[in-house]
């Protein structure tokens, strides 16, 4: 089954839902180009993020080996490079007559350079931070929650720290001349979830995310109560165990490995310190149809 959408005019991601189905589901499957992949048989995910003896994850989604790739400087998706062309940003919104040409920004990254900090970079949300023009990531490639963005010409950007008495997880927006690329992080390996049927809002299974690919912010807005809500296009692989179907009976084979695209909904409450990913929506699961994944918090 296939579903394509655009959340806003700035988004360049067209999402298609494709599912890798457990081999026990005895039926013929359509061509993968049209949304449903052939049943898996004795397939496993290799160390480099590939499916052995069958279709490769990277062929369909270009999954990075990890959320932060270490070696490659470019990757391709649909024949086009991941890097955006040069974009021009201005610090005039903060009262500065500054303008910067940003080079080497990946399509899912937000720019920070000189006096300029992209308005979509919001405290409370988790980010990976890359030095533009390199494959070097700050904070030993950890994804950390942003605590605050300072004021002034060179803004101090501070992230969370495990240390109670000091915090070395900061840098200044003008420290690295080429600038930085911020990648929002909505989901990670090991995140647990409950499968919820969209038709009757009932829990029908559970599972865990095993591999994460591209994550790109596609919209952000502030609710009337002051909560900040971000919607993030995500690509991921997960193991799912179905509980019961609508008739109260377990299917014959109820454990699945799924490869999915969806939209993660992240919410930072006005009184809250950190944003939480509440759900992954716009999913189509085998046997169930339209579902969402309700993520387990804490």
MIGUTOR-408585 format. One line per field, with one value per residue (C-alpha): x, y, z. Coordinates in steps of 0.1 Angstrom, whole numbers, always signed. Example, Ala and Ser with C-alpha at 12.3 -4.5 7.8 and 13.67 -1.06 7.14 Angstrom:
2
px = c(+123/+137)
py = c(-45/-11)
pz = c(+78/+71)
% end
This chain:
298
px = c(+0/+13/+8/+24/+21/+36/+32/+42/+55/+91/+93/+109/+102/+75/+69/+59/+49/+66/+66/+88/+65/+72/+77/+49/+23/+14/+4/+17/+31/+31/+62/+81/+79/+42/+44/+46/+78/+81/+79/+112/+128/+159/+169/+190/+203/+241/+266/+265/+227/+220/+196/+215/+203/+176/+166/+189/+176/+199/+184/+150/+158/+195/+197/+229/+250/+241/+222/+256/+277/+314/+331/+310/+309/+279/+251/+225/+187/+169/+199/+204/+230/+220/+238/+217/+231/+245/+218/+220/+209/+207/+210/+187/+159/+182/+192/+225/+234/+250/+246/+261/+265/+260/+276/+275/+242/+225/+188/+177/+199/+192/+219/+237/+265/+279/+251/+225/+206/+178/+145/+135/+164/+144/+156/+142/+146/+174/+200/+231/+255/+279/+306/+298/+322/+333/+320/+330/+302/+303/+300/+316/+286/+261/+226/+218/+189/+194/+192/+194/+205/+222/+220/+245/+268/+283/+255/+264/+246/+244/+233/+224/+252/+253/+276/+258/+284/+297/+287/+312/+286/+285/+300/+295/+276/+305/+333/+335/+336/+318/+290/+271/+243/+217/+198/+166/+164/+129/+135/+165/+174/+158/+128/+98/+62/+26/+8/-26/-53/-64/-100/-110/-80/-73/-38/-31/+6/+40/+76/+109/+128/+160/+175/+169/+175/+169/+150/+138/+117/+87/+67/+67/+41/+31/-2/-25/-13/+23/+34/+58/+49/+72/+65/+95/+96/+113/+126/+132/+132/+114/+104/+66/+46/+9/-14/-49/-67/-102/-118/-98/-77/-40/-28/-9/+23/+23/+59/+71/+101/+89/+107/+86/+83/+61/+58/+69/+51/+73/+58/+75/+51/+53/+62/+84/+121/+124/+104/+89/+81/+46/+38/+47/+17/+6/+16/+1/+8/+2/-31/-41/-41/-39/-20/+2/+30/+26/+61/+68/+80/+109)
py = c(+0/+35/+68/+100/+134/+168/+185/+219/+236/+237/+199/+180/+145/+124/+95/+60/+33/+0/-31/-61/-89/-120/-152/-170/-148/-172/-151/-135/-100/-72/-56/-35/-4/-4/-3/-39/-59/-96/-118/-122/-157/-163/-127/-108/-73/-72/-51/-24/-20/-44/-73/-104/-128/-105/-68/-44/-18/+9/+2/+12/+39/+46/+37/+51/+26/+46/+79/+97/+84/+84/+82/+90/+127/+124/+100/+97/+93/+88/+98/+133/+142/+147/+181/+212/+238/+270/+288/+323/+332/+365/+377/+406/+391/+394/+429/+421/+432/+399/+375/+341/+317/+282/+253/+216/+215/+181/+182/+171/+196/+231/+258/+276/+300/+333/+353/+331/+303/+287/+295/+258/+250/+249/+241/+209/+189/+165/+172/+158/+186/+184/+208/+218/+207/+178/+145/+156/+157/+175/+158/+126/+120/+119/+132/+156/+178/+215/+235/+271/+295/+326/+361/+384/+381/+348/+329/+304/+271/+248/+211/+188/+173/+144/+164/+182/+208/+217/+215/+214/+206/+241/+260/+294/+299/+318/+295/+274/+296/+272/+268/+238/+215/+205/+173/+168/+134/+120/+83/+60/+23/+6/+28/+7/+13/+1/-5/+12/+6/+39/+26/+19/+34/+0/-14/-44/-51/-40/-38/-20/+1/-17/+6/+43/+61/+96/+120/+154/+180/+189/+212/+231/+251/+265/+254/+277/+263/+271/+236/+233/+205/+192/+167/+147/+124/+92/+60/+30/-8/-24/-57/-60/-86/-85/-91/-98/-87/-72/-105/-112/-140/-141/-145/-177/-158/-127/-116/-93/-73/-41/-14/+18/+54/+76/+109/+112/+137/+155/+177/+200/+212/+248/+238/+209/+208/+182/+173/+138/+118/+108/+87/+77/+82/+76/+39/+9/-25/-60/-75/-44/-15/+20/+22/+44/+36/+50/+54/+43/+72/+71)
pz = c(+0/-8/+8/-4/+14/+19/+52/+40/+9/+22/+25/-3/+11/-5/+19/+6/+30/+23/+45/+48/+59/+79/+58/+75/+58/+29/+0/-31/-27/-52/-67/-41/-63/-57/-19/-6/-5/-11/+21/+39/+40/+61/+58/+84/+87/+83/+102/+74/+76/+47/+44/+35/+9/-3/-8/+9/+33/+17/-18/-6/+20/+20/+57/+72/+92/+122/+127/+123/+94/+100/+67/+36/+26/+3/-1/-28/-27/-59/-79/-63/-37/-1/+1/-7/-30/-15/+6/+19/+54/+72/+108/+103/+124/+154/+145/+127/+92/+85/+57/+51/+22/+37/+18/+24/+43/+41/+32/+67/+85/+99/+96/+124/+113/+127/+142/+125/+143/+124/+141/+140/+164/+196/+232/+246/+214/+206/+179/+163/+153/+124/+113/+78/+51/+73/+87/+122/+148/+181/+215/+203/+179/+208/+202/+230/+241/+235/+267/+255/+228/+240/+227/+211/+181/+188/+205/+232/+224/+254/+254/+283/+304/+328/+351/+379/+388/+353/+317/+289/+262/+246/+217/+201/+168/+153/+164/+132/+101/+78/+103/+117/+105/+132/+127/+148/+165/+171/+174/+182/+183/+212/+215/+226/+214/+214/+182/+181/+155/+140/+134/+170/+189/+205/+213/+191/+196/+208/+195/+194/+169/+157/+131/+123/+90/+78/+101/+88/+103/+81/+102/+136/+153/+188/+203/+222/+255/+245/+236/+207/+183/+156/+129/+117/+87/+99/+83/+105/+109/+138/+153/+160/+179/+173/+202/+187/+157/+156/+161/+192/+176/+171/+135/+128/+124/+146/+148/+121/+110/+94/+73/+75/+67/+89/+107/+143/+165/+190/+218/+242/+269/+280/+315/+304/+301/+273/+242/+239/+208/+215/+184/+148/+125/+89/+90/+72/+89/+75/+86/+105/+80/+93/+126/+147/+171/+206/+220/+256/+277/+302)
% end
